[in-house]
């Protein structure tokens, strides 16, 4: 049944009386936006470089490594869904009209792509003698713990290896960007 409006005020008068405010953009907002755009462009370039190198690479990936990576991707997705969308993972599955098994199965290409990407970076770092000092590892570990206090509960050797990989990958990507 359609809605019938019986009386409507003088909408032209009302609309003309509403004053629009002046939009002011502060220099620090412009700088923040510029930095974010630069960060996004840097990430895009890195992704493209890594994708193109990975596409031209051949790799034998053990099945258990693929399964582990798919599990990690799925676990990360579960966390993201609850934190970003603030819905249960079951509700998310209903919205995308998939079972957990179907979603897991669909992660195969992404898992292979991530494994090859990480492996390519590691291989390039070795070929180019890109190394990470203990000082660089310590500095990054401190930053991780500062930003993620729960990281203090992680096994120190695991954190050190993880941090070493992050710093090495960053240095390798910087190397590739500057070619």
N, C-alpha and C positions, 0 to 999 in steps of 0.2 A: 504494500500500500504506500503510495507516494506521500511525502510530507507536504503539508500545505501551510505556508507562512501567511499569517493573518495580518500582521502589521510589521513593517520594517522601518527603522528610523532613517533619517536623512543621511544615508551612507556617504554621499559625496562630501557633505559638510564635515562629518566625523573624520573621514580619511584625510581631508585637506587640513584639519586642525592638528593632526599628529605630526610633530616636528621630528625630523630625522637628525640624529646626532652626527657630529663629525667623526670620521674614523681616523684615529691616530695610530700610526705604527711607529713604535720606538726603535731606535737604532739597534738595541740589543735583541729585539725580536727579529729584525732583518738578519742580523749576524747569526742567530740561532738557526733560522730557516736556511741560510746559506750553508752553514756547517752540516746540517742534516741532509741537504741536497747533495753536497760533496760526498758525504759518507755513503749515501745511497748509490751515487754514481761509481764510487770506488768499489763498492760491493758488486755492482752490476758488471763492471769490467773484470773483476776477479772471477766471478762466476763464469763469464764468457770464456776467459782464458782457460780456466780449469776444465770446462765442458769440452772445448775444442781439443785440448791436449788429451783428455780422457777418451773422447770419441776415436781418436787415432791410436789409442793404446790397446794392446791385447793383454788379457789377464786370465789366469786360472784361479778362480776363487773357490776355496773349500766350502762345501755345502753348509758345514756347521758355522762358519763365519757369516754366511748370508743369513742363516736362521737367527744368529745372535744379533745381527744388525737390524733385522726386521723386528725383533723383539724390542730393541732399544728405541726404534722409531715409534713403535706402537705405544710403548710406555711414555715416551715424550708427548705423543699425541693425547694420551689419556690425561696427562697433567695439564696440557694446554687447554683442553676442552673444559676442565673444571675451573681453571684459573681465569681464562679469557672469556669463555662463553657463560661461565657460571651455571652449567647444567651437568647432569650426570652423564657418564660415558654411555650408559644405556639409552638415555634420551637422545644423545648425539647420533648413535647408531640408528635409532628410529627415524631421525630427521634426514639422514643420508640414505635411508632405506637399504642398509647393509647389515649383515651379521658381523660379529667380531672376526670370524674365520674369513669371510669375504674381504673384509678390510685388510686383515693380515696378509692374505694372498695377493692383494693389489699392491702391497708394499715391496714386492720383489724387485721391480725396476729401480725404485728409489734406493733400496738397500745396496744393490749392485753398484749403482752410480756413486753412492757415498764411499763405499769401500774402494772403488777404483780411484776416486778423487783423492782420498787420503793416501792411498798407495803411490799414486803419481807424485804427490807433493813430497812424500818420503824419498822416493827414488831421485827426484830432481835435487833435493837437498843433499843427498849423498854424492851425486855426480858433480855438484857445484861446491862441495865442501862447505855447506852452510851448517854451522855448528851453533850450539847454545851453551853459554857459560853458566856456571853455578850461580853467579851474581844475577844474571837475567832470570833464571829459574826462581831464585829467592824473591826477587822483586815482584814477579808475576804472582807467585804464591801468596805474598802479602796482600796484593790487590784482590785476589780471589777471596781470601778469608775476610778481608774488609767488606767486600760487596756481598758475600754470601757466608755469613757467620756459621751456618750449618756445615760448611766445608771443614771446620775444625775437627769434626767427628770422623772425617775420612782418614783412612790409613795414609800415613805420611808418604810412604813409598809410592802408593797409587797416585796421590796428589802430585808428587814430584814428576812422575812419568807423564801424567796428563798435562801438567804445566809445560814440561819440556816439549811435548808435541804441539801445544798451542803456540809457543814462542817460535819453534822451528817452522811451523806452517806459516805463521805471520811473516817471518823473515823470507821464506821461500816465495810467498805471494808478492812481497815487496820487490824481490829480485825480478820476478816475472813481469810485474807492472812496469819496471824501469828499463826493460829491454827495448 
